[in-house]
């Protein structure tokens, strides 16, 4: 049977993909004009890229912002666009005749969301009980957590930046058919882990129940979440393709997914932090 693969552009996402960024001026030079950058101005600068600025605080030496991205966007590309537009804006404010090296090469970034690392992992742990499968003699569930090794960290690191990008992904089976048991979950998780080097990801935790799966993972900032989700879907489909025929399925998954960014701090905490930075900058000026 010919099974159609999933392409990133065909997937429909319900998503909350938010990233906190911070970067400094080149060699910590002081530019009072930089402190005049507002959330509204930065949001207008980023509109051509479909990047929405949620918060922004700038001082004469650095910029802190929280943005909302689309699933196909990478964190590293977003950082480049942010810094490029801000550098051009600052150059105009300084009335520079020629481009100059105004901002540092590196940056800090981390994903944030409506929840935190601890809560995501707890949620994945309780999926079997949540759906009532834990009371069966042989529960059709598979839950596993994987330690983040030194090689994982090395694979996820980016040059000239420190980034922690964590995501919660949910995939549902076609027509919500219950085709995923503990055996299938173990096989799929093993196949996914074999892809980690190629995809530049690290799987933190998986939770399989018969008709859907939750995945917690980290990604390299140059990787598109949409590309990773499509690759995971195709690998899982190929791994258990023989089980699809008796289940009457032509594809394993619905062509949709949930993508949620998360981190050690939730969005409301980041908002308060940026607001305090902005107030401090306004008081100094």
WOVENKA-V908167 format. One record per run of one state. SS is the DSSP state (~ for helix, > for strand, _ for the rest). FROM is the first residue (numbers start at 1). LEN is the number of residues. If there is no record, write none. Layout:
# WOVENKA-V908167
ss->(SS & SS)
from->(FROM & FROM)
len->(LEN & LEN)
This chain:
# WOVENKA-V908167
ss->(_ & ~ & _ & > & _ & > & ~ & _ & ~ & _ & ~ & _ & > & _ & > & _ & ~ & _ & > & _ & > & _ & > & ~ & _ & ~ & _ & ~ & _ & > & _ & ~ & _ & > & _ & > & _ & > & ~ & _ & ~ & _ & ~ & _ & > & _ & > & _ & ~ & _ & ~ & _ & > & _ & > & _ & ~ & _)
from->(1 & 8 & 11 & 12 & 17 & 18 & 26 & 29 & 32 & 37 & 39 & 50 & 52 & 59 & 62 & 69 & 75 & 94 & 103 & 104 & 107 & 113 & 116 & 117 & 126 & 127 & 131 & 133 & 136 & 142 & 146 & 150 & 157 & 158 & 159 & 161 & 165 & 166 & 174 & 177 & 182 & 195 & 196 & 200 & 201 & 210 & 212 & 220 & 225 & 240 & 241 & 247 & 253 & 254 & 256 & 264 & 267 & 285)
len->(7 & 3 & 1 & 5 & 1 & 8 & 3 & 3 & 5 & 2 & 11 & 2 & 7 & 3 & 7 & 6 & 19 & 9 & 1 & 3 & 6 & 3 & 1 & 9 & 1 & 4 & 2 & 3 & 6 & 4 & 4 & 7 & 1 & 1 & 2 & 4 & 1 & 8 & 3 & 5 & 13 & 1 & 4 & 1 & 9 & 2 & 8 & 5 & 15 & 1 & 6 & 6 & 1 & 2 & 8 & 3 & 18 & 1)
